[in-house]
Amino acid sequence: GGSLRTTARVAFGSTEGEIAYSGTFAEPIAQGWMLPYYGWDIALKQKLFEDRLTLTIRLVDAFDTRQFGTVITTPTFSQESMTKRESRIAYIVISYKFGSGNDVNVREEQSARHGR
């Protein structure tokens, strides 16, 4: 058994991209094997308005490959089963930063001056 996860990130200007692969290897179970499963996730993040607004689009299991399966073998029977859930899901996330961000720096400077 075991698993693998790897991620590649790329940035071009104010746009960031990410592609991630995750999967498991075949794994022994009591009377057979849990079959391997894997999938690819893809995300794009765009920063706008002086990095105050961020738009992220993320596609989980982009190629619709995640499925779970087992192979069970006993002296009296053999069975293979596959289960495929709706695993391809898209997310759209919009976030906005309010305020100037300078308040945090002022507090840090005051704490440093007062030995905190």
DSSP file with accessible surface (Angstrom, degrees, kcal/mol):
  #  RESIDUE AA STRUCTURE BP1 BP2  ACC     N-H-->O    O-->H-N    N-H-->O    O-->H-N    TCO  KAPPA ALPHA  PHI   PSI    X-CA   Y-CA   Z-CA
    1    1 A G              0   0   71      0, 0.0     2,-0.2     0, 0.0    25,-0.1   0.000 360.0 360.0 360.0 178.5    0.0    0.0    0.0
    2    2 A G        -     0   0   36     23,-0.4    23,-2.5     2,-0.0     2,-0.3  -0.791 360.0-119.6 144.7 173.3    0.9    3.6    0.0
    3    3 A S  E     -A   24   0A  94     21,-0.3     2,-0.4    -2,-0.2    21,-0.2  -0.941   9.8-153.4-142.7 165.2    0.1    6.9   -1.5
    4    4 A L  E     +A   23   0A  86     19,-2.5    19,-2.2    -2,-0.3     2,-0.4  -0.999  10.6 176.9-142.3 136.8    1.6    9.7   -3.6
    5    5 A R  E     +A   22   0A 140     -2,-0.4     2,-0.3    17,-0.2    17,-0.2  -0.978   6.6 170.5-141.1 130.8    0.8   13.4   -3.9
    6    6 A T  E     -A   21   0A  81     15,-2.4    15,-2.8    -2,-0.4     2,-0.4  -0.992  10.3-165.0-140.4 146.5    2.7   15.9   -6.0
    7    7 A T  E     -A   20   0A  50     -2,-0.3     2,-0.4    13,-0.2    13,-0.2  -0.992   4.9-164.2-134.1 139.2    2.0   19.5   -6.9
    8    8 A A  E     -A   19   0A  58     11,-2.7    11,-2.3    -2,-0.4     2,-0.4  -0.988  11.5-168.4-122.5 132.7    3.4   21.8   -9.6
    9    9 A R  E     -A   18   0A 188     -2,-0.4     2,-0.3     9,-0.2     9,-0.2  -0.942   6.2-179.6-121.3 146.7    2.8   25.6   -9.4
   10   10 A V  E     -A   17   0A  85      7,-2.4     7,-3.4    -2,-0.4     2,-0.4  -0.991   8.3-160.5-142.5 144.3    3.5   28.3  -12.0
   11   11 A A  E     +A   16   0A  70     -2,-0.3     2,-0.4     5,-0.2     5,-0.2  -0.989  10.1 177.9-127.1 138.8    3.0   32.0  -11.9
   12   12 A F  E >   -A   15   0A 113      3,-2.8     3,-1.7    -2,-0.4     2,-0.2  -0.905  67.6 -50.2-139.7 104.4    2.7   34.4  -14.8
   13   13 A G  T 3  S-     0   0   82     -2,-0.4    -1,-0.0     1,-0.3     0, 0.0  -0.426 121.7 -18.8  68.0-129.9    2.1   38.0  -13.7
   14   14 A S  T 3  S+     0   0   56     -2,-0.2    33,-2.1    -3,-0.1     2,-0.4   0.304 121.1  91.9 -93.5  11.3   -0.8   38.2  -11.3
   15   15 A T  E <   -AB  12  46A  26     -3,-1.7    -3,-2.8    31,-0.2     2,-0.4  -0.895  55.5-168.6-108.7 134.1   -2.1   34.8  -12.3
   16   16 A E  E     -AB  11  45A  73     29,-3.1    29,-3.0    -2,-0.4     2,-0.3  -0.949   1.6-165.4-119.2 142.8   -1.0   31.6  -10.5
   17   17 A G  E     -AB  10  44A   9     -7,-3.4    -7,-2.4    -2,-0.4     2,-0.3  -0.926   4.4-174.6-125.9 151.6   -1.7   28.1  -11.7
   18   18 A E  E     -AB   9  43A  60     25,-2.4    25,-2.7    -2,-0.3     2,-0.4  -0.993   8.2-173.3-146.2 136.9   -1.5   24.7   -9.9
   19   19 A I  E     -AB   8  42A  65    -11,-2.3   -11,-2.7    -2,-0.3     2,-0.4  -1.000  13.1-172.8-128.5 132.5   -1.9   21.1  -11.0
   20   20 A A  E     -AB   7  41A   0     21,-2.8    21,-2.8    -2,-0.4     2,-0.4  -0.985  10.5-161.0-130.2 138.4   -1.8   18.4   -8.4
   21   21 A Y  E     +AB   6  40A  57    -15,-2.8   -15,-2.4    -2,-0.4     2,-0.4  -0.953  15.2 172.4-114.5 134.7   -1.8   14.6   -8.7
   22   22 A S  E     +AB   5  39A  25     17,-2.1    17,-2.1    -2,-0.4     2,-0.3  -0.997  10.1 140.1-140.7 145.0   -2.8   12.3   -5.9
   23   23 A G  E     -AB   4  38A   8    -19,-2.2   -19,-2.5    -2,-0.4     2,-0.3  -0.986  35.7-123.5-168.2 170.9   -3.3    8.6   -5.8
   24   24 A T  E     -AB   3  37A  29     13,-2.7    13,-0.8    -2,-0.3   -21,-0.3  -0.916  23.8-124.7-124.2 155.7   -2.9    5.4   -3.9
   25   25 A F        -     0   0  116    -23,-2.5   -23,-0.4    -2,-0.3     9,-0.1  -0.507  47.4 -75.7 -89.8 164.1   -1.2    2.2   -4.8
   26   26 A A        -     0   0   41     -2,-0.2     9,-0.2   -25,-0.1    -1,-0.2  -0.328  55.2-161.6 -57.3 142.2   -2.9   -1.2   -4.8
   27   27 A E  E     -E   34   0B  94      7,-2.3     7,-3.4   -26,-0.1     2,-0.1  -0.995  16.7-117.8-135.9 132.5   -3.2   -2.4   -1.2
   28   28 A P  E     -E   33   0B  75      0, 0.0     5,-0.3     0, 0.0     2,-0.2  -0.419  32.2-177.1 -69.5 142.1   -3.8   -5.9    0.2
   29   29 A I  E >   -E   32   0B  67      3,-2.2     3,-1.4    -2,-0.1    41,-0.0  -0.747  47.7 -73.4-126.2-179.2   -6.9   -6.5    2.3
   30   30 A A  T 3  S+     0   0  110      1,-0.3    42,-0.0    -2,-0.2     3,-0.0   0.830 126.0  10.1 -48.2 -47.7   -8.2   -9.6    4.1
   31   31 A Q  T 3  S-     0   0  113     40,-0.0    42,-3.0    43,-0.0     2,-0.3   0.019 133.5 -25.6-125.9  27.1   -9.2  -11.6    1.0
   32   32 A G  E <  S-EF  29  72B  14     -3,-1.4    -3,-2.2    40,-0.3     2,-0.3  -0.893  84.1 -43.6 170.9-134.2   -7.8   -9.7   -1.9
   33   33 A W  E     -EF  28  71B 129     38,-2.8    38,-2.7    -2,-0.3     2,-0.6  -0.984  25.5-136.9-138.2 143.2   -6.8   -6.2   -3.0
   34   34 A M  E     -EF  27  70B  70     -7,-3.4    -7,-2.3    -2,-0.3    36,-0.3  -0.884  42.0-126.6 -90.1 123.7   -8.0   -2.7   -2.8
   35   35 A L        -     0   0   39     34,-3.0    34,-0.4    -2,-0.6   -11,-0.0  -0.361  25.7 -98.0 -73.1 154.2   -7.3   -1.4   -6.3
   36   36 A P        -     0   0   69      0, 0.0     2,-0.3     0, 0.0   -11,-0.2  -0.301  38.8-168.6 -68.2 154.5   -5.3    1.8   -6.9
   37   37 A Y  E     +B   24   0A  74    -13,-0.8   -13,-2.7    29,-0.1     2,-0.3  -0.982   9.3 168.1-141.8 155.1   -7.1    5.2   -7.5
   38   38 A Y  E     -B   23   0A 104     27,-0.3     2,-0.3    -2,-0.3   -15,-0.2  -0.968   7.2-178.4-157.2 166.3   -5.8    8.5   -8.6
   39   39 A G  E     -B   22   0A   0    -17,-2.1   -17,-2.1    -2,-0.3     2,-0.4  -0.978  21.5-126.0-168.1 161.3   -6.9   12.0   -9.8
   40   40 A W  E     -B   21   0A  90     -2,-0.3    22,-3.0   -19,-0.2     2,-0.4  -0.954  17.0-163.3-116.0 133.2   -5.7   15.3  -11.0
   41   41 A D  E     -B   20   0A  19    -21,-2.8   -21,-2.8    -2,-0.4     2,-0.4  -0.943   7.1-167.4-114.1 139.7   -6.8   18.7   -9.5
   42   42 A I  E     +BC  19  59A  61     17,-2.5    17,-3.4    -2,-0.4     2,-0.3  -0.983   7.1 178.2-129.8 136.8   -6.3   22.0  -11.4
   43   43 A A  E     -BC  18  58A  18    -25,-2.7   -25,-2.4    -2,-0.4     2,-0.4  -0.994  13.3-166.3-139.9 146.8   -6.6   25.5  -10.1
   44   44 A L  E     -BC  17  57A  91     13,-2.6    13,-2.8    -2,-0.3     2,-0.4  -0.999   8.0-168.1-129.3 134.7   -6.1   29.0  -11.4
   45   45 A K  E     -BC  16  56A  73    -29,-3.0   -29,-3.1    -2,-0.4     2,-0.5  -0.991   1.2-170.4-126.8 127.3   -5.9   32.1   -9.2
   46   46 A Q  E     -BC  15  55A  54      9,-3.0     9,-2.8    -2,-0.4     2,-0.4  -0.975   8.8-153.6-119.4 125.7   -6.1   35.7  -10.5
   47   47 A K  E     + C   0  54A  55    -33,-2.1     2,-0.3    -2,-0.5     7,-0.2  -0.831  21.3 176.2 -98.1 136.6   -5.3   38.7   -8.3
   48   48 A L  E  >> + C   0  53A  68      5,-3.2     5,-2.2    -2,-0.4     4,-0.8  -0.876  48.4  32.7-133.4 166.5   -7.0   42.0   -9.2
   49   49 A F  T >45S-     0   0  146     -2,-0.3     3,-1.5     1,-0.2    -1,-0.2   0.955 135.5 -42.1  51.3  60.5   -7.3   45.6   -7.9
   50   50 A E  T 345S-     0   0  183      1,-0.3    -1,-0.2    -3,-0.1    -2,-0.1   0.882 110.7 -58.8  55.7  43.3   -3.8   45.8   -6.4
   51   51 A D  T 345S+     0   0   79      2,-0.2    -1,-0.3     1,-0.1    -2,-0.2   0.632 114.5 113.6  64.9  15.7   -4.1   42.2   -4.9
   52   52 A R  T <<5S+     0   0   70     -3,-1.5    45,-2.4    -4,-0.8     2,-0.4   0.835  72.2  49.2 -82.9 -32.3   -7.2   43.1   -2.9
   53   53 A L  E   < -CD  48  96A  33     -5,-2.2    -5,-3.2    43,-0.2     2,-0.4  -0.911  68.5-170.9-110.7 132.1   -9.5   40.9   -4.9
   54   54 A T  E     -CD  47  95A  14     41,-2.8    41,-2.5    -2,-0.4     2,-0.5  -0.992   4.8-166.6-124.8 129.0   -8.7   37.2   -5.6
   55   55 A L  E     -CD  46  94A  57     -9,-2.8    -9,-3.0    -2,-0.4     2,-0.4  -0.967  10.4-174.7-113.8 122.9  -10.6   35.0   -8.0
   56   56 A T  E     -CD  45  93A  29     37,-2.9    37,-2.8    -2,-0.5     2,-0.5  -0.976  10.3-171.2-122.7 131.7   -9.9   31.3   -7.8
   57   57 A I  E     -CD  44  92A  87    -13,-2.8   -13,-2.6    -2,-0.4     2,-0.4  -0.992  12.8-178.2-119.2 125.0  -11.3   28.6  -10.0
   58   58 A R  E     -CD  43  91A 106     33,-2.6    33,-2.9    -2,-0.5     2,-0.5  -0.988  14.4-164.1-130.2 132.2  -10.5   25.0   -8.9
   59   59 A L  E >   -CD  42  90A  59    -17,-3.4   -17,-2.5    -2,-0.4     3,-0.5  -0.965  12.1-154.6-117.9 113.5  -11.5   21.8  -10.7
   60   60 A V  E 3  S+ D   0  89A  19     29,-3.1    29,-1.3    -2,-0.5   -19,-0.2  -0.731  79.4   4.6 -88.5 136.8  -11.2   18.6   -8.5
   61   61 A D  T >  S-     0   0    0     -2,-0.4     3,-2.3    27,-0.2    -1,-0.3   0.959  78.9-172.7  52.7  57.9  -10.6   15.3  -10.4
   62   62 A A  T <  S+     0   0    8    -22,-3.0   -21,-0.1    -3,-0.5    -2,-0.1   0.789  79.0  41.5 -53.5 -34.5  -10.3   17.2  -13.7
   63   63 A F  T 3  S-     0   0  123    -23,-0.3    -1,-0.3     0, 0.0    -2,-0.1   0.281 107.1-122.4-101.9  10.4  -10.2   14.0  -15.8
   64   64 A D    <   +     0   0   52     -3,-2.3    -2,-0.1   -24,-0.2    24,-0.1   0.892  69.1 132.7  54.1  48.9  -13.0   12.2  -13.8
   65   65 A T        +     0   0   36    -25,-0.1     2,-0.5    22,-0.1   -27,-0.3   0.563  24.5 113.6-106.3 -11.7  -10.7    9.2  -13.0
   66   66 A R        +     0   0   34    -29,-0.1    19,-0.3   -26,-0.1     2,-0.3  -0.513  36.1 143.1 -72.0 117.7  -11.3    8.7   -9.3
   67   67 A Q        -     0   0   82     -2,-0.5     2,-0.4    17,-0.1    17,-0.2  -0.978  39.4-134.2-149.1 152.8  -13.0    5.4   -8.7
   68   68 A F  E     + G   0  83B  73     15,-2.7    15,-3.5    -2,-0.3     2,-0.3  -0.894  28.3 169.4-113.6 139.6  -12.6    2.8   -5.9
   69   69 A G  E     - G   0  82B   3    -34,-0.4   -34,-3.0    -2,-0.4     2,-0.3  -0.986  17.1-161.8-149.3 158.3  -12.4   -0.9   -6.5
   70   70 A T  E     -FG  34  81B  27     11,-2.1    11,-2.5    -2,-0.3     2,-0.5  -0.973   9.0-153.8-136.2 152.5  -11.6   -4.2   -4.8
   71   71 A V  E     -FG  33  80B  30    -38,-2.7   -38,-2.8    -2,-0.3     2,-0.5  -0.996  17.2-171.7-123.7 120.9  -10.7   -7.7   -6.0
   72   72 A I  E     -FG  32  79B  38      7,-3.4     7,-3.1    -2,-0.5     2,-0.4  -0.966   4.4-179.8-117.2 129.4  -11.7  -10.4   -3.6
   73   73 A T  E     + G   0  78B  83    -42,-3.0     5,-0.2    -2,-0.5    -2,-0.0  -0.993   8.0 160.9-132.7 124.8  -10.6  -14.0   -4.2
   74   74 A T        -     0   0   23      3,-2.9     3,-0.2    -2,-0.4   -43,-0.0  -0.823  55.7 -96.1-128.2 172.6  -11.4  -17.0   -2.0
   75   75 A P  S    S+     0   0  141      0, 0.0     3,-0.1     0, 0.0    -1,-0.0   0.792 124.0  38.9 -61.9 -21.7  -11.3  -20.8   -2.7
   76   76 A T  S    S+     0   0  126      1,-0.2     2,-0.3     0, 0.0    -3,-0.0   0.649 123.9   5.3-106.4 -17.9  -15.1  -20.7   -3.5
   77   77 A F        -     0   0   96     -3,-0.2    -3,-2.9     2,-0.0     2,-0.4  -0.995  50.7-145.8-158.6 166.6  -15.6  -17.4   -5.4
   78   78 A S  E     -G   73   0B  85     -2,-0.3     2,-0.4    -5,-0.2    -5,-0.2  -0.996  19.6-179.5-136.5 139.3  -13.9  -14.4   -7.0
   79   79 A Q  E     -G   72   0B  95     -7,-3.1    -7,-3.4    -2,-0.4     2,-0.4  -0.998  12.6-169.5-144.1 137.1  -15.4  -10.9   -7.1
   80   80 A E  E     -G   71   0B 133     -2,-0.4     2,-0.4    -9,-0.2    -9,-0.2  -0.994  14.5-177.7-123.6 131.1  -14.3   -7.6   -8.6
   81   81 A S  E     -G   70   0B  40    -11,-2.5   -11,-2.1    -2,-0.4     2,-0.4  -0.979   9.7-168.1-131.7 145.4  -16.2   -4.4   -7.8
   82   82 A M  E     -G   69   0B  85     -2,-0.4     2,-0.4   -13,-0.2   -13,-0.2  -0.994   2.7-165.3-130.0 137.9  -15.8   -0.8   -8.8
   83   83 A T  E     -G   68   0B  77    -15,-3.5   -15,-2.7    -2,-0.4     2,-0.5  -0.992   3.3-171.9-124.5 127.5  -17.5    2.3   -7.4
   84   84 A K        -     0   0   81     -2,-0.4     2,-0.2   -17,-0.2   -17,-0.1  -0.954   5.4-173.3-122.4 110.3  -17.5    5.6   -9.2
   85   85 A R        -     0   0  176     -2,-0.5     2,-1.4   -19,-0.3     3,-0.2  -0.564  45.7 -88.3 -90.6 166.7  -18.9    8.6   -7.3
   86   86 A E        +     0   0  146     -2,-0.2    -1,-0.1     1,-0.2    -2,-0.0  -0.625  64.3 156.7 -73.3  96.8  -19.4   12.0   -8.9
   87   87 A S        +     0   0   22     -2,-1.4     2,-0.8   -21,-0.2    -1,-0.2   0.596  37.0  94.1-105.1 -14.9  -15.9   13.2   -8.1
   88   88 A R        +     0   0  113     -3,-0.2     2,-0.4   -22,-0.1   -27,-0.2  -0.727  54.3 165.3 -83.5 112.2  -15.4   16.0  -10.7
   89   89 A I  E     -D   60   0A  71    -29,-1.3   -29,-3.1    -2,-0.8     2,-0.4  -0.989  25.8-149.4-132.4 136.7  -16.4   19.2   -8.9
   90   90 A A  E     -D   59   0A  72     -2,-0.4     2,-0.4   -31,-0.2   -31,-0.2  -0.869  11.5-167.3-107.5 138.5  -15.7   22.8   -9.8
   91   91 A Y  E     -D   58   0A 102    -33,-2.9   -33,-2.6    -2,-0.4     2,-0.5  -0.977   7.7-166.7-122.3 140.0  -15.3   25.6   -7.2
   92   92 A I  E     -D   57   0A 123     -2,-0.4     2,-0.4   -35,-0.2   -35,-0.2  -0.996  13.0-175.4-124.0 121.2  -15.3   29.3   -7.7
   93   93 A V  E     -D   56   0A  77    -37,-2.8   -37,-2.9    -2,-0.5     2,-0.5  -0.976   8.2-171.7-122.0 129.3  -14.0   31.4   -4.8
   94   94 A I  E     +D   55   0A 118     -2,-0.4     2,-0.4   -39,-0.2   -39,-0.2  -0.985  10.5 177.7-119.1 126.3  -13.9   35.2   -4.6
   95   95 A S  E     -D   54   0A  58    -41,-2.5   -41,-2.8    -2,-0.5     2,-0.4  -0.967   9.4-165.7-129.8 148.5  -12.1   36.8   -1.7
   96   96 A Y  E     -D   53   0A 103     -2,-0.4     2,-0.6   -43,-0.2   -43,-0.2  -0.998  14.9-139.4-135.3 134.4  -11.6   40.5   -1.0
   97   97 A K        -     0   0  124    -45,-2.4     2,-0.2    -2,-0.4    -2,-0.0  -0.842  20.6-159.5 -94.9 121.1   -9.2   42.1    1.5
   98   98 A F        +     0   0  176     -2,-0.6     3,-0.1     3,-0.0    -2,-0.0  -0.647  51.6  27.1 -94.4 156.8  -10.7   45.1    3.4
   99   99 A G  S    S-     0   0   48     -2,-0.2    -2,-0.0     1,-0.2     0, 0.0  -0.064  92.7 -80.8  82.3 173.9   -8.6   47.8    5.1
  100  100 A S        -     0   0   72      1,-0.0    -1,-0.2     0, 0.0    -3,-0.0   0.703  45.1-132.1 -88.4 -22.1   -5.2   49.0    4.3
  101  101 A G  S  > S+     0   0   47     -3,-0.1     4,-0.8     1,-0.0     3,-0.4   0.337  82.4 105.5  85.4 -10.3   -3.1   46.3    6.0
  102  102 A N  H  >  +     0   0   97      1,-0.2     4,-2.2     2,-0.2     5,-0.2   0.775  61.9  72.3 -75.2 -25.1   -1.0   49.0    7.7
  103  103 A D  H  > S+     0   0  101      1,-0.2     4,-2.3     2,-0.2    -1,-0.2   0.889  94.7  53.0 -58.4 -38.1   -2.6   48.5   11.1
  104  104 A V  H  > S+     0   0   70     -3,-0.4     4,-2.3     1,-0.2    -1,-0.2   0.945 109.0  48.7 -64.5 -43.5   -0.8   45.2   11.5
  105  105 A N  H  X S+     0   0   82     -4,-0.8     4,-2.3     1,-0.2    -1,-0.2   0.892 110.0  51.6 -65.1 -38.6    2.6   46.7   10.8
  106  106 A V  H  X S+     0   0   67     -4,-2.2     4,-2.5     2,-0.2    -1,-0.2   0.942 110.8  48.3 -63.7 -44.6    1.9   49.6   13.3
  107  107 A R  H  X S+     0   0  145     -4,-2.3     4,-2.5     1,-0.2    -2,-0.2   0.906 110.6  51.0 -63.0 -40.8    1.0   47.1   16.0
  108  108 A E  H  X S+     0   0  120     -4,-2.3     4,-2.3     2,-0.2    -1,-0.2   0.920 110.6  49.0 -63.5 -41.6    4.1   45.0   15.3
  109  109 A E  H  X S+     0   0  112     -4,-2.3     4,-2.3     2,-0.2    -2,-0.2   0.924 111.8  48.9 -63.7 -42.3    6.3   48.1   15.6
  110  110 A Q  H  X S+     0   0   89     -4,-2.5     4,-1.8     1,-0.2    -2,-0.2   0.923 111.6  49.3 -64.8 -40.5    4.6   49.1   18.9
  111  111 A S  H  <>S+     0   0   45     -4,-2.5     5,-3.2     1,-0.2     4,-0.3   0.913 110.8  50.2 -64.7 -39.5    5.1   45.6   20.3
  112  112 A A  H ><5S+     0   0   75     -4,-2.3     3,-1.0     1,-0.2    -1,-0.2   0.910 110.4  49.9 -66.1 -39.1    8.8   45.6   19.3
  113  113 A R  H 3<5S+     0   0  170     -4,-2.3    -1,-0.2     1,-0.2    -2,-0.2   0.855 113.6  45.7 -68.1 -32.5    9.4   49.0   20.9
  114  114 A H  T 3<5S-     0   0  123     -4,-1.8    -1,-0.2    -5,-0.2    -2,-0.2   0.322 116.6-111.7 -95.5   7.8    7.7   47.9   24.1
  115  115 A G  T < 5       0   0   71     -3,-1.0    -3,-0.2    -4,-0.3    -4,-0.1   0.815 360.0 360.0  71.5  30.1    9.6   44.6   24.2
  116  116 A R      <       0   0  222     -5,-3.2    -1,-0.2    -6,-0.2    -2,-0.1  -0.685 360.0 360.0-102.4 360.0    6.5   42.4   23.6
